[in-house]
Amino acid sequence: MNTVAIAYVPVLHQGYLHFFSQLPAGTHLYLVTPDVLKVLGPQFDYLRRKDVLRSLDVLDMAVAITALYGGKLTVTDLDVHTLTRLQQSKKTIKTLIMPQEDVSKVLADSYFADVSVIYESIFLRWHRDNVAEESAVAHHRSLEYEQLHQELMGLARNAAGDSFDWWRQVGAVLAPKRESILVACNQHTPSPQMPYVFGDPRSLFSRGERLDLTTAEHAEAAVIAEAARRGIATMGARLYVSTFPCPTCARLIARAGISTCYFGSGYAVLDGEADLRTAGVELVRVK
């Protein structure tokens, strides 16, 4: 057993097909089953709500993938028994390839800690060439990345990588004065993968139009709401975001009394900049 791939594949879309096509010939592909998700814990309850996600049965998915890649891949459903057997024979696995997502990371950490794992991104990222469209924010000051609290800004940027959003992946870290930090990324509700089932309403509009019509909760709003849920004061807190806030989030940041907003890149619609300045929020660009 040289190369093994493990993936949770609820539906087929171009991102997954690209993932399969990039696997080396002879790879044994294991498809995660619902009973394995149950063993992994309640954190994956959202993946088991098939009446919402409308995911295909694993056996049907195996048939579909075999029909497309049968000459290249061996496809097997990964139930609890098979997972245990695979773990026991993990020394024979030369390379384990998995999509870069939450299920993969928990499986690797829990069952294949000693195996060399390659994480591949399978989600479609519809990024436009928007470098020229972004307007520079008239920030108060700039900091080199090394000069900033590396851990906090690094957490924000890493959190952005956990987002399933097609358009933008944004991470945010809220650092209150006397409380633990809060971390979040922009995610769709009620399930992060909803756009891959029903589509994303944002795709019907051009960038900057009808920002209110979305099924996504923005990262900045998520950390501020979580602070409210826990009874944590946001007055005077610092906020680290990988991308400059949208106008709606900017107004929320201003209202929350956040003192400083550290950001990495500009946003195409910067109407909220004036609200932040009026509220006395210091804007710091992290290079």
MOKALIN-V760877 format. One line per field, one symbol per residue. ss: DSSP state (H for helix, E for strand, - for the rest). phi: phi as a letter, one per 20 degrees, with the letter a starting at -180 (. if undefined). psi: psi as a letter, one per 20 degrees, with the letter a starting at -180 (. if undefined). A space follows every 10 residues. Layout:
BEGIN
ss: ???
phi: ???
psi: ???
END
This chain:
BEGIN
ss: --EEEEE--- ---HHHHHHH HH-----EEE EE-HHHHHHH -HHHHHHH-H HHH----HHH HHHHHHHHH- ---EEEEE-H HHHHHHHH-H HH--EEEEE- -HHHHHHHHH H-----EEEE ---------- ---------- EEE-HHH--H HHHHHHHHHH ---------- EEEEE----- -EEEE-EE-- ----HHHH-- HHHH------ -----EE-HH HHHHHHHHHH -------EEE EEE---HHHH HHHHHH---E EEEEE----- -HHHHHHH-- -EEEEE-
phi: .edcccbecf bebgffffgf feffgnfeed dfegffgfff offdgffeef feelfffgff fffffffecg fdcddcfdef ffffffffdf feefbddbfe bffffffffe ccfedfdded edefdeeefd gfefefefff bccfgfeefg fffffffffg fefeffecdc dccddffccf fdcbcfcece cgeggeddnd gffecfgnel ffebeeefff fffffffffe mefefnfdcd cfcgffgfff ffffffnfec decececfdd ffgfffffen ffdcedf
psi: ofpqppqonh rprhgghggg hiqqpjpopp pprhhghhhi riikhhiimh ighlqqqhhh hhgghhhhkh ihqppqpnag ghggghghkh iiogpppqqn rggggggghh ilhjqopopq pippompqnj ghhppppmqh rqpqhhirnh gghhgghhhh iiqjqhgqop qqppnrgkrq qpprrpqqqi phjhhigiro hhiiqrpipl ihnqjqpqgg hghghhgghi kppipjrqpp qhqpqrgghg hggghikphp opqgrrqhok highggghij pppopo.
END
